[in-house]
Amino acid sequence: MYPTLCKVEYWDNNQTRIDNCLIYADSFVEAAQKIEEYYGKEIESLSIQMFDVGVWRVDDATAARIVESLE
């Protein structure tokens, strides 16, 4: 599985929203399927970038924002 960064533009309550997501996937097709399962069929656009890295390094501020967004 590859760490995969996705940018999703979707409809929510009659307005367009944009999210950035980090998922794990084996292919672009699998990544798109995971995003569609999560967001439903209201996706306007989707950008997928897959990376072949074992460790993602982030600074303290980024790590804190990630933890905050998951709580």
Secondary structure as GFF3:
##gff-version 3
##sequence-region A 1 71
A	DSSP	beta_strand	2	12	.	.	.	ID=ss1
A	DSSP	beta_strand	15	25	.	.	.	ID=ss2
A	DSSP	alpha_helix	28	39	.	.	.	ID=ss3
A	DSSP	beta_strand	43	50	.	.	.	ID=ss4
A	DSSP	alpha_helix	60	70	.	.	.	ID=ss5
###
